[in-house]
Amino acid sequence: MTQGAAPAPTPAPVPAPDLGAALLPAPPGMRVAYGPESGPYGTLRATKAGLAAMRRSSPCATTPTIDAAAPEVRAAPAAVVAYTSAAGSVTQALVELPAAFPAELPDRCASYRAIVEGEQVTYTTRKVDLPPLGDQSRAYVTAVSGGGQSLEVGSVAVRRGRVVMSLLVIARKVRNAGLADQSRKAYERLELATRTPR
């Protein structure tokens, strides 16, 4: 009787870096909107503002990004920075989450409407196939229309070892190539900070 193959060895965990040092520097033509901030994820000003905005819209707004309402996420070490320009904004969060990764977008959230500050807003989300990054990665683009605005939000989540990176890119039009390039640059910075010396 042939014995089954031995299980593959479990990879060594990637060490959590100084999260602030692993944040993306300002992209060309953009300036700091806030941050960088470091500390428990739920205490950061950017996180609180995001949660307030989500409560004003829909439960679907919590996906596919990191769910800051979850107790284990609120207390997790994190760093956040946001950049802005006339063309849009880029927000990055790095959170040490050993056993969590943002869930797939539920079918009911692919297209929905919500009342935001008294205006009806429509959200339509599609999954985007970007080149894979890290141990896990996932990307979406959400078209937002109504309330006097028309824009797109690119959201990318990448896990490397114990760190989950969330990247939000807001622009009038989010192009897959641009989202992939911004994600790669942000991930390379994280990868450099978590590289184990030989």
C-alpha positions in Angstrom: 0.0 0.0 0.0 1.5 3.4 -1.0 1.6 5.9 1.7 0.3 9.4 1.1 2.7 12.2 0.5 4.0 14.0 3.6 2.3 17.3 4.3 4.1 20.3 3.1 6.0 22.2 5.8 4.2 25.2 7.2 6.0 28.4 6.0 7.6 30.5 8.7 5.4 33.5 9.6 6.5 36.8 8.1 7.4 39.1 10.9 5.3 42.2 11.4 7.3 45.3 10.6 7.3 48.8 12.0 4.1 49.4 10.2 4.6 53.1 9.9 7.9 52.6 8.1 6.2 50.2 5.6 3.6 52.8 4.4 3.7 54.0 0.8 5.4 57.4 0.3 3.4 60.1 -1.4 2.7 59.2 -5.1 3.9 61.8 -7.6 1.7 64.9 -7.7 -0.1 64.0 -4.4 0.2 65.6 -0.9 -0.6 64.2 2.5 -4.2 64.5 3.4 -3.7 63.0 6.9 -1.3 60.8 8.7 0.7 58.8 8.9 -1.0 57.6 12.1 0.0 54.5 14.0 -1.7 52.7 16.9 -4.6 50.3 17.5 -6.7 50.3 14.3 -9.9 51.3 15.9 -8.4 54.4 17.6 -7.0 56.0 14.4 -8.7 59.2 13.1 -9.0 57.8 9.6 -10.6 54.6 10.9 -13.2 56.5 12.9 -14.1 58.7 9.9 -14.4 55.6 7.8 -16.7 53.9 10.3 -18.9 56.9 10.5 -19.3 57.1 6.7 -20.1 53.4 6.6 -22.8 53.7 9.2 -24.4 56.5 7.1 -24.5 54.3 4.0 -24.9 50.5 4.1 -23.5 47.3 5.7 -22.1 46.6 2.2 -19.7 49.5 2.7 -17.6 47.4 5.1 -16.6 45.0 2.3 -14.2 44.1 0.8 -12.0 46.3 2.9 -10.8 45.6 6.5 -13.8 45.6 8.8 -12.9 48.1 11.5 -16.0 47.2 13.5 -14.7 43.7 14.4 -13.3 43.6 17.9 -10.1 41.8 16.9 -9.5 44.4 14.2 -10.2 47.4 16.4 -7.4 46.4 18.8 -4.9 45.3 16.1 -1.6 47.3 15.6 -2.0 49.5 12.5 -0.7 52.4 10.5 -2.7 54.5 8.1 -1.8 57.3 5.6 -3.8 59.2 3.0 -2.8 61.3 0.0 -4.8 63.6 -2.1 -4.7 65.6 -5.3 -7.1 67.3 -7.6 -7.5 64.0 -9.5 -8.4 61.9 -6.4 -7.0 60.2 -3.4 -5.0 57.2 -2.2 -5.5 55.7 1.3 -3.4 52.9 2.7 -3.8 50.9 5.9 -1.5 48.2 7.3 -2.9 46.1 10.0 -1.3 43.2 11.9 -4.0 40.5 11.6 -2.5 37.0 12.1 -5.7 35.1 11.2 -8.0 37.5 9.2 -8.5 38.6 5.7 -11.4 40.6 4.2 -14.2 38.3 3.0 -15.4 38.0 -0.6 -18.0 40.6 -1.6 -21.5 39.1 -1.0 -23.7 38.9 -4.1 -26.2 41.2 -2.5 -23.5 43.9 -2.4 -22.6 43.8 -6.1 -25.2 46.6 -6.7 -27.2 48.5 -4.1 -28.6 51.9 -3.2 -28.2 53.8 0.0 -29.2 57.1 1.4 -26.1 59.2 2.2 -26.6 62.6 3.8 -30.2 62.7 2.5 -29.2 61.8 -1.1 -29.8 58.4 -2.9 -26.5 57.0 -4.0 -26.0 53.9 -6.2 -23.0 51.6 -5.7 -22.0 49.0 -8.4 -19.0 46.8 -7.7 -17.1 44.5 -9.9 -14.2 42.2 -9.0 -10.9 43.0 -10.8 -8.3 40.5 -11.8 -5.0 42.1 -10.9 -1.6 40.3 -10.8 -1.6 38.3 -7.5 0.4 39.8 -4.6 1.6 38.3 -1.3 -0.1 35.2 0.3 -3.6 36.4 -0.6 -4.9 39.3 -2.6 -8.2 40.6 -3.9 -9.4 43.7 -5.7 -12.6 45.4 -6.6 -13.7 48.6 -8.3 -16.9 50.3 -7.1 -18.7 52.9 -9.3 -20.5 55.5 -7.1 -23.2 57.8 -8.6 -25.8 60.1 -7.1 -25.8 62.9 -4.6 -24.1 65.1 -7.1 -21.1 62.8 -7.6 -19.8 60.3 -10.0 -16.6 58.5 -9.1 -15.0 55.1 -8.7 -13.3 53.5 -5.7 -10.6 50.9 -6.3 -10.1 48.7 -3.2 -7.3 46.2 -2.9 -6.5 43.9 0.0 -3.3 41.9 0.3 -2.0 39.7 3.0 1.7 39.1 3.6 2.4 36.9 6.7 0.7 38.6 9.7 0.1 41.9 7.9 -3.0 42.8 5.8 -2.7 45.8 3.5 -5.7 47.7 2.4 -5.5 50.2 -0.4 -8.3 52.6 -1.5 -7.9 54.6 -4.7 -10.6 57.2 -5.4 -10.8 58.9 -8.8 -13.3 59.9 -11.5 -12.2 56.7 -13.3 -10.1 54.0 -11.7 -8.2 52.1 -14.4 -7.1 48.5 -13.8 -3.5 49.2 -14.9 -3.2 52.2 -12.6 -4.7 50.3 -9.6 -2.3 47.3 -10.3 0.7 49.7 -10.5 -0.2 51.5 -7.2 -0.8 48.2 -5.5 2.5 46.8 -6.6 4.4 49.8 -5.4 2.6 49.7 -2.0 3.2 46.0 -1.7 6.9 46.2 -2.6 7.4 48.7 0.3 5.7 46.3 2.7 7.7 43.4 1.3 10.9 45.3 1.9 10.0 46.0 5.5 9.1 42.4 6.2 12.0 40.8 4.4 13.9 38.5 6.8 17.7 39.2 6.7 19.8 36.3 5.4 
